[in-house]
Amino acid sequence: MKTRTETRHIIELLETQHPDADTELHYKNAYQLLVATILSAQSTDQRVNTVTPALFKKYPDAGALANAKSSELERDIHSTGFFRNKAKSIIGLGKALAERHGGHVPDTMEELVTLPGIGRKTANVLLCAWFRRPAVPVDTHVQRLAGRLGLTDETAPEKIEAAIQSLVPESDWSFTATALIWHGRRVCAARHPACDRCTLRPDCPYPA
């Protein structure tokens, strides 16, 4: 497994290859980012970005979403996949935000994970992308790259999160996770990683 010094070098290489790494979801406030992140599960950010402009015009806040009709919302988000479960979660989210938080999105992990449809990954996205706090969202890309790069041999998202936190200075948590996501999407694909154009290749034990 990589040491803190070796991991620092990987971060420096990621900064070179992905200096502008940030969430690719389109949003204007915490409510929109939360909904968009839920929709992005088993979908792509690009697909979600084609759905959310009309969605947020129709449901501009948590109160409007709380009163949405399931069948209608399912049609609105159908193209993002798993639309029935997502509609149920999003309506539940709208109700919880409206009833328990005055329509506002809470800013702590403890409160966020009590909301319908919100796990640690989604909560961490909110914390780092909107509230600009150090956080490590662990999605499938981070899981894959953490293993391939030798950052950890853990496979559970929460343990991968803890492993990265132990290797990386807190000020670099958010960038590291986001840059790994970008690298996973653009270079280190699950089936056919582009090792020939990967700046991390000299530091990566994964077989080419």
C-alpha positions as CSV (number, residue, x, y, z in Angstrom):
1,M,0.0,0.0,0.0
2,K,1.1,3.5,-0.7
3,T,2.7,5.7,1.9
4,R,1.7,9.3,2.6
5,T,4.7,10.5,0.6
6,E,3.9,8.3,-2.4
7,T,0.3,9.4,-2.2
8,R,1.4,13.1,-2.2
9,H,3.2,12.4,-5.5
10,I,0.0,10.9,-7.0
11,I,-2.0,14.0,-5.9
12,E,0.6,16.2,-7.6
13,L,0.3,14.2,-10.8
14,L,-3.5,14.5,-10.6
15,E,-3.2,18.2,-10.2
16,T,-1.2,18.3,-13.4
17,Q,-3.6,16.2,-15.4
18,H,-6.9,17.4,-13.9
19,P,-6.3,20.9,-12.5
20,D,-10.0,21.9,-12.8
21,A,-11.5,18.8,-11.3
22,D,-14.9,19.6,-9.8
23,T,-18.4,18.1,-9.9
24,E,-19.8,18.1,-13.4
25,L,-23.4,18.4,-12.3
26,H,-25.1,21.7,-13.0
27,Y,-26.7,23.4,-10.0
28,K,-27.4,26.8,-8.5
29,N,-27.9,25.9,-4.9
30,A,-27.6,23.1,-2.3
31,Y,-31.1,21.8,-3.0
32,Q,-30.4,21.4,-6.7
33,L,-27.1,19.7,-6.1
34,L,-28.7,17.3,-3.7
35,V,-31.4,16.3,-6.1
36,A,-29.0,16.1,-9.0
37,T,-26.6,13.9,-7.0
38,I,-29.4,11.5,-6.2
39,L,-30.4,11.4,-9.9
40,S,-26.8,10.7,-10.9
41,A,-26.8,7.2,-9.3
42,Q,-26.4,4.6,-12.0
43,S,-26.5,7.4,-14.6
44,T,-24.1,10.0,-16.0
45,D,-23.8,13.6,-15.0
46,Q,-24.3,14.6,-18.6
47,R,-27.7,12.8,-18.7
48,V,-28.7,14.3,-15.4
49,N,-27.8,17.8,-16.7
50,T,-30.3,17.3,-19.6
51,V,-33.1,16.6,-17.2
52,T,-32.5,19.1,-14.3
53,P,-33.2,22.5,-16.0
54,A,-36.9,21.6,-16.7
55,L,-37.1,19.7,-13.4
56,F,-35.9,22.6,-11.3
57,K,-38.1,25.0,-13.2
58,K,-41.1,22.8,-12.3
59,Y,-40.0,22.1,-8.8
60,P,-37.9,25.2,-7.7
61,D,-37.7,24.3,-4.0
62,A,-38.2,21.5,-1.5
63,G,-41.7,22.5,-0.8
64,A,-42.7,22.2,-4.5
65,L,-41.0,18.8,-4.6
66,A,-42.7,17.6,-1.5
67,N,-46.1,18.0,-3.3
68,A,-45.0,16.4,-6.5
69,K,-47.1,13.5,-7.9
70,S,-45.1,10.3,-8.1
71,S,-46.3,9.3,-11.6
72,E,-45.5,12.8,-13.0
73,L,-42.1,13.0,-11.4
74,E,-41.2,9.5,-12.6
75,R,-41.9,10.7,-16.2
76,D,-39.8,13.8,-15.6
77,I,-36.7,11.8,-14.5
78,H,-37.3,8.6,-16.5
79,S,-34.2,8.9,-18.7
80,T,-31.9,8.9,-15.6
81,G,-32.8,5.3,-14.9
82,F,-34.2,3.6,-11.7
83,F,-36.8,6.4,-11.9
84,R,-39.4,4.9,-9.5
85,N,-36.9,4.5,-6.6
86,K,-35.4,7.9,-7.4
87,A,-38.8,9.6,-7.5
88,K,-39.7,8.1,-4.1
89,S,-36.5,9.2,-2.6
90,I,-36.7,12.7,-4.0
91,I,-40.3,13.3,-2.9
92,G,-39.3,12.0,0.5
93,L,-36.3,14.3,0.5
94,G,-38.5,17.3,-0.4
95,K,-40.9,16.5,2.5
96,A,-38.0,16.0,5.0
97,L,-36.4,19.3,4.0
98,A,-39.7,21.2,4.1
99,E,-40.9,19.7,7.4
100,R,-37.7,19.3,9.4
101,H,-35.3,22.0,8.0
102,G,-37.5,24.8,6.8
103,G,-36.7,24.0,3.2
104,H,-33.0,24.4,3.7
105,V,-30.3,21.7,3.2
106,P,-28.5,21.0,6.4
107,D,-24.7,21.3,6.4
108,T,-23.5,18.4,8.6
109,M,-22.9,14.7,7.7
110,E,-25.0,13.7,10.7
111,E,-28.1,15.6,9.5
112,L,-27.6,14.9,5.8
113,V,-27.6,11.1,6.1
114,T,-30.9,11.1,7.9
115,L,-32.6,12.5,4.8
116,P,-34.3,10.0,2.4
117,G,-32.1,8.8,-0.4
118,I,-28.9,10.3,1.1
119,G,-25.9,8.2,2.0
120,R,-22.4,9.2,2.9
121,K,-21.3,9.5,-0.7
122,T,-24.1,12.0,-1.6
123,A,-23.6,13.8,1.7
124,N,-19.9,14.2,1.0
125,V,-20.6,15.6,-2.4
126,L,-22.7,18.3,-0.8
127,L,-20.1,19.0,1.9
128,C,-17.2,19.4,-0.6
129,A,-18.9,20.9,-3.7
130,W,-21.4,23.3,-2.0
131,F,-20.3,23.9,1.5
132,R,-16.6,23.7,0.5
133,R,-15.6,21.6,3.4
134,P,-13.0,18.8,3.3
135,A,-14.8,15.6,2.4
136,V,-14.1,12.4,0.4
137,P,-17.0,11.2,-1.7
138,V,-16.4,7.6,-2.6
139,D,-18.2,6.5,-5.8
140,T,-17.4,3.6,-8.1
141,H,-14.5,5.4,-9.7
142,V,-12.8,6.2,-6.4
143,Q,-13.4,2.6,-5.3
144,R,-11.7,1.3,-8.4
145,L,-8.8,3.7,-8.5
146,A,-8.0,3.4,-4.8
147,G,-7.5,-0.3,-5.3
148,R,-5.6,-0.1,-8.6
149,L,-3.3,2.6,-7.3
150,G,-2.6,0.7,-4.1
151,L,-4.0,3.4,-1.8
152,T,-5.9,0.7,0.1
153,D,-7.0,-2.9,-0.1
154,E,-10.4,-2.1,1.5
155,T,-13.5,-2.4,-0.7
156,A,-16.2,-0.9,1.5
157,P,-16.8,2.8,0.7
158,E,-16.6,4.0,4.3
159,K,-13.3,2.2,4.8
160,I,-11.9,3.6,1.5
161,E,-13.0,7.0,2.7
162,A,-11.2,6.6,6.0
163,A,-8.1,5.2,4.2
164,I,-7.8,8.2,1.9
165,Q,-8.3,10.6,4.8
166,S,-5.4,8.9,6.6
167,L,-3.1,9.2,3.6
168,V,-4.0,12.7,2.4
169,P,-3.9,16.1,4.2
170,E,-7.4,17.3,5.1
171,S,-6.9,20.3,2.8
172,D,-6.5,17.9,-0.1
173,W,-9.4,15.5,0.7
174,S,-12.0,17.0,-1.7
175,F,-9.6,17.6,-4.6
176,T,-8.2,14.1,-4.3
177,A,-11.6,12.4,-4.5
178,T,-12.9,14.6,-7.2
179,A,-9.7,14.2,-9.3
180,L,-9.9,10.4,-8.9
181,I,-13.5,10.6,-10.2
182,W,-12.3,12.6,-13.2
183,H,-9.4,10.2,-13.8
184,G,-11.7,7.2,-13.6
185,R,-14.1,8.7,-16.2
186,R,-11.4,10.0,-18.6
187,V,-8.5,7.6,-18.3
188,C,-8.8,4.7,-15.9
189,A,-12.0,3.1,-17.2
190,A,-13.2,-0.1,-15.6
191,R,-12.8,-2.4,-18.6
192,H,-10.2,-0.7,-20.8
193,P,-8.0,1.7,-18.8
194,A,-5.9,3.9,-21.0
195,C,-2.6,3.2,-19.3
196,D,-0.6,4.5,-22.3
197,R,-1.8,8.0,-21.7
198,C,-2.0,8.0,-17.9
199,T,0.3,10.3,-15.9
200,L,0.0,8.0,-12.9
201,R,1.4,5.0,-14.8
202,P,4.9,5.1,-13.2
203,D,3.3,5.0,-9.7
204,C,0.6,2.5,-10.5
205,P,1.0,-1.2,-9.7
206,Y,-2.1,-2.1,-11.8
207,P,-1.1,-4.4,-14.7
208,A,-1.2,-2.7,-18.1
